Amino acid sequence: MKSSTPKTRRQPSIDLNRIADDFRGLDPNDPGVWPLAPRVIFLVAILVATVAGAWWFFWQDQMDTLTQREAEEVTLRADWVGKKRQSVNLDEHLQQLAEIDRQFGALLRQLPNRAEMDSLLADINQAGLGRGLQFELFKPGGDVIKEFYAEMPIAIRLVGQYHDLGAFAGDVAKMPRIVTLNNLAIERPKPGEPLKMDATAVTYRYLDEEELAQQQQAAAQAKKPR
């Protein structure tokens, strides 16, 4: 019995010479009579050119706009999440704000007004005399205006013993009004003589309505374009 071997099919080969002949002598005015290969390649080229032109003139801008809108969406979502968290904790924030206002009011009440400054200066002077210290200098300076308060520096020079100077500094710190001692310098001029302390006592007062109005007017003038 003879065994038969299957016959393999022969794959058709591409005739490159024939395709090259199809591109010779093409009539550009009548593409309809062109052979199949030139027509297919020509249609593919038109399709590629159309897609490239659409991308260049239309789709590219739309893609850029889409990317920008997607980025804006991410930002808006983050803002929404943040505001949602704030709204959930709104009562707590309001309580914190009320506590801050209360503390600020308490601090503000520790600042004297302009009419009370003379009595505060007298209290500072009395604090030194009450400790047996001698004032060689007590010179209030001009007010330094801030946003809602004013600073008054006072140049002082006291003569006395070390413990008395320290007690005076403690008395100033315990005053119901805010007074700070800055630029402290203590020296003994000669052996056996009492100490001398130079310092700048700075006290604070809040601005009255007239001064606040002047501050607001000055701030508004500063914001105007020149």
Buried (B, 14 or more C-beta within 10 A) or exposed (E): EEEEEEEEEEEEEEEEEEBEEBEEEBEEEEEEEBEEBBBEBEEEEEEEEEEEEEEEEEBEEEEEEEEEEEEEEEEEEEEEEEEEEEEEEEEEEEEEEEEEEEEEEEEEEEBBEBEEBEEBBEBBBEBBEEBEBEBEEBEBEEBEBEEEBBBBBBBBBBBBEEEBBEBBBEBBEEBEBBBBBEEEEEEEEEEEEBBBBBBBBBBBBBBEEEBEEEBEEEEEEEEEEE
